[in-house]
Amino acid sequence: MRNLIAPRWKSIVKKTGLHTNNLLPCGKCGSKRLYFFDDPLCPTCDKLTIIPTTDALAIINHFINTYQKTFLEEVRDFNKNELLSLVFWEREKIIRQFYTNYTPIDQQGLATCNLLLKRVIRMNDFLETRSISNRNSVVEAYRTIVLLELNLEQVEVGNRVVLRTIQYDLNKLRDLSIGDIVYCETEEYQKIKKIMEKFNVMPEEKAKKKMDAWRLKLEPIIPGSKKSNNASETLTRFFETISMWYTGLFSNKLYRSAFGLSRMEEITIKPFPLRVFATSYEAKADEATRTSYADFLQQSEKFFGKDSNQLIEHFVLSERHPEANPLFLRLGDYVLVSPHFAEFFSYVLHAILDRDIFDKEVEKKKSPIRVLLSLERHCLLSDPPMCRP
């Protein structure tokens, strides 16, 4: 897999100017460095042993399968609708923290919620033998699986390697502990991280410090207003914000499966009406906003007319439409609405549904996001929270 990536990487480097010759090799032996939490290490001088990629992938897959099996066995005891409602509400709380308390956006948390919603909606045979006692633990447990899947993707494309800390046997992976896995980043990936930081996508500690500094000077501002802007006006006015949020949410294959749209060519609904429709529902203080499915259909027909079917098929996650983007969630006779997340995600949708206009704005502003758009097929930095400019 890594041999197939290398030629494509060189091509992208040449086209985008993402040169790696600015990265300093080891001063003693000249070897390419690895990075552990941004601290440089020399594989030669520090006598590091890198696990072969095929072995590393087998080990990570083992832990993914183990954790998934345990997690799914646990959640099958719950009520399906209760579980979906909990996850949907957790996502709304994450983004509400950003709007109300001016905190970094935890895009890994948002991705975890969306991925879990899409997984649970397809599950059947829930036993419903007990209620959910520790509500925070469900999303956090699945976040561990998402982290493993992200690392698997990073290792596949050569952005990270796994160091051997103990002897292992691929036939006895049960003897390994997850703590035995130590990841290091490559020099090339360090370069990508620096570009990502230009879009305020950075490790949590850095993000919190930056937000703390901004909080002293600025009041929280929700971008936009109820005034109707066409796509061109919106992308011009909020280009930096849209670029940053899009960069954070679509930086790798796993996240694209969490936030992307299926059969996008069928969608003619525009982001602004979606935002106005979703935010017309009042946000509740301690739970997700709920409305009857009959009322939801009636209101959607008023807003979107003949395009209301697109809303149901592409933006309302349900057992009938498990591939839909979970902007809304149908649970039997009622629908859950996420006003704050819809406000946030509607801006990201401009970079997707109005891609031609977005690309023209990228070129006009000569934004560094051009480099990242060229690397969309690669696994980029995705695990730290985003700040806001």
N, C-alpha and C positions, 0 to 999 in steps of 0.2 A: 504493500500500500504506500509506504513512504517513498519508494522509488518512482511511483507514478505521480506523486505530488511534486517532487523536486523540479521537473521541467516546467510545470505550470507555474510554480512559485517564481522561478527565474523570469518567466515571461511577464508575470504581473509586476515584478520588481522593475523590470525594464520599462514597462508602459507607464507606471505610476510614479516612478522616482522613489520608491520605497527601498532605498539602497541600504545594504547592511554593512558596507565597509566602514561606517562610522562607529561600529561597535568594536570596542577594544578587546583584543585577544589577551590571553594570560601573558603577563609581563615576563614570566620565567621561561615558559616552554612554547608559547605561541599557540596553544590549543584554543579552540572555541570554548567560551565559557557557558556554564549553565547557571540558572538563577533559582535560589531557594528563598521565597518571600522577598524577592528583589535583591538579595545578597548574592554577589557573584561567587561562583565556585569553579575550580578548574578540575575537570575529570581526571587529568593526568597527575597533577601535583597533589590533589586531595585524595587520590587513589579511590575514586568512585567507580563502582561497577554498575553499568546501566543494563537493566533487564532487556533482552530482545523484545522487539515490538510485539511479535506474535504471542510471546509468553505474557507480556504486560496486559494485552487485550484479554487474554484468557482469564487472568487473575481478576481484572476489573469486572468482566462479565460474570464471573463466579459470585462476586459480592453483590452485583446488581440482582441476579436471580435469587440469591439467598434473602436479601432484604425485601425484594418484591413479594416473594412467597410469604414471608412472615407478615408483612404489612397487609396483604390482601386477605390472609386468613383472619387477621384481627378485625378489619373493617367489615367483613361479611356478617359479623354479629350485629351490626348496627342497622338502623332503618335507612334505606337508600335515600329517601327524600330529605331526611334530617341531615345526613352526611353531605349531600349536595348543597343544601341551604347553608350549612356551616362553612363550607369551603368558599362559596360565593360571597358570604358576608366577610370572611377573612380577607378576601381580595379587596372588597370595598373599603375595609378598615385601613389596609396598607396605603391605598392612594389617598384616602381621606386625611391621613396623617400628614401627607405632603401639603394638601391644600389648607388645612387648619393650623398646623404647627410648623410649617416651613422646614420640613425634614427632608433628607435625601430620599429618593425613590428607590425602594428595594425591588429592582426588576427581577431578581431571582425569586423573590417571594411571589410576585405577580405571575411569573412563568410557572412556578410550582402549582399555584392555584388553578391556572388554566389547564395545565397538563392533567392535574388530578380530576378536574371536572370532566374533561374529555374521556378519561379512563373510566370513572365511576358510572357515567351515563350509559356505557356499553355493558356494564356488569349486570348479572342477574343472580337469582338464587340467594338473596340476602336472608339471613336467618332471623334477624330482628329479635335477638335474645337479650339484648341489653342496650341501654342508652349510652350516649357519649359523655363520659364523666369529665375527662380532661380535654377540653375543646381545643386548646392550643397545640396539644401534642400531635394531632392528626396531620396538620399541614407541616409541622416541623419534621415529623417522621418521614413524610414523602419528600421533603426538601433534601434529606440525606440521599435518597435514590436519585433525585435530579442532579445532585452534585456528582454522584458516581457516573451518571450518563454524560454529563458535561466533560468530565475528565476522560472518559472513554473516547469521546469525539476529539478531544484535544490531542490525545496520544495517537489516534488514528491518522491525523493529518500532520503529525510531527511537531506540534507546538509545545508539547510536554513529553518528558520521558519519565520512567519509573526507575528509581534506584533500588538496588538489591541491598536490603538491610539484614536479611537472614537467608539461610539456605531454604529452598522451596522445592516441592515436587508437584508437578502439574496433575499427578494422579491422586494427590492428597491435599487438595486446596482447603479442605475443612480444617486443616491444622493451622492455617494462616489467620491472623487477626487483621482487621481493617487498619489498625494502627501500624501494621508492618509495611503499608504502602506509603512511600515517600515520593512525591512528585517534584520535578524540577522543570523550569521553563527554559526554552531555548533562547538564544540571542535574538533570532528573528521575531519571536513572540514578544520579547521585551520592547522591540521597536514598535510593534503594533500597539502595545499598551500605552506607549507615549503618545501615539496619535489619538487613541481613544480618550486620553485625559484632556485633549483639546476640546472634547465634547462633554467634559465633566463626568465621564464614566471612569470611576477610579475606586481603589480599595476603600472599605467602609470608614476606616479611621481618617483618611484624607478627606473623604466626602463630608464627614461630620464637622471637621475643622473648617472647611470651606463654607459650609452652610452656617456655622456659628458666626463666622466673620460677616457674612452677608446679612444675617438676621439682625445685627446691630444697626445696619444702615437702611434696610428695606422693610416694608410691610409686605405680607403675603399678598400676591396678586394672582387672581385666576385669569389666564390669558383669554382675550376675546370678550365678546359681549353678545347680547341678544340681537344686535344689528346683523343683518344678513350680509356677509361678504361672499363674493364669488371666489372660486378656487384660487385664481391668480392673486387676488388681493390678500387672501389669507396666507398663502405661501410666501408672499413678499413680506407681509407684516410680521409673521411669526416664523420666518425661515430658520433662525438659529435654534429656537425651541423645538420645532418639528424635526430638524436634522438631528438634534441631540437625542430626543426620545426615540426616533426611528433607529438611530445607531445602537442604542442600548437594547431595544427589544427585538432587533432582527440581526443580531451579530453572529448567530450560529444556527446550524440546522435544527437543533432541539428547540430553540426559542422560536424559530420560524414556524415550527409545527404547533407551538403554543398560541401564537398571535396571528398567524397567517390566515388567508382566505382561500377556500377551495372554489374552483370554477369561477375565478375572478372575472372572466370575460362575460359572465352572465349578469354581473352587478352594474346597475345604472343608478342606484341610490347614491346620493352625495353625502359626504361626511357632515356638513352643517345641519341638514334636516335630521339626521340621526341624533346629533347632539341635542338639538332643540326638543325632539321627541322624548329622548331619555330623561332629560333634565326637567321636563314638564311634570314628572312625578316627584313628589316631595320626598326628600331624604329623611329616613328615620334615624333616631338617635342611637338605638341599641340593636337594630336588626335590619336586614335587607328590606327594601321597599317591595311590597307585594300588591298585586292586582289580579283580578279574575282574568282568565284567558279570554272570556267573551268580551270584557271591556277592553282588553289589550288589542283584540282584533278590530273592534269598532274604532278605537282611537288611531290605530295604525292605518286603517283605510282612510280616515280623515286627513292624516298627514301625508301619506304616500300614494293614495289612490290605487291605480292598477298595479303599482310597484310594491304594494304591501306584501304580496307573496314572496318577494325577494327578501324582505325583512325576516319573515318566518324561516325561510330556507337557509339563509346565510348568516343571520345574526342572533337567532334564538336557538340555543342548544337544547335539544330534547331527544328523547328516545327515537323519535321519528327522524330527526336530523342530527345525528351524533357527530357529523363532520362540520357543523356550523361553528362559527366563531362565537364564544360564549359571552357576547355583549349583554344578552338577556338569557334567562334560564326558565324553561317551562317545566313545571312539576305537576302533571295531571291537569287539574282544572284551574290552576293559577300560574302566574308568571312572576319571577323575581326580576327587579330592575336595580341597576347599579348606577345611580346618577353621577357620582364623582368619577368612577372609572370611565363611564361613557364620555364625560366631559374631557377627560385626559386622552382617551384613545381616539376620539374623533379627530384630534389634530394629527395623530400618527397616520390615520387613514388617508389624509391628504397625500402623504408620500407614497401611498399604495394605489389608491383609486384615481389620483390625479398625477400619475407618475411622469407623464410627458412634461407637464408644467413644472413639476418638482425638479426633473433633470435639467430643464432649461434654467431654472433659478440657481441650481448648483453650478452650472457652467458660467452663468452671468456673474456670480459672486466669487468665482474661482475658489470655492470652499474646499478645505482639506477633506471633506467628506467624499470627494471624488476618489481618493485612495481607498476608502473603506467600501465604497460601492463596487470598486473593482475587485475587492476581496470578499464579496458577499458569499461566494461559494466555499470560502474557507471558514474554519472555526476561529472566531475572534474572541477577544476578551468579553466575558459576559457575567461573571459572578459577582462583582461588587455593585453597590447601589449607585444610582445616578444622582448628580446634583442638578440644580437648576441655575441658569445663567442670571 
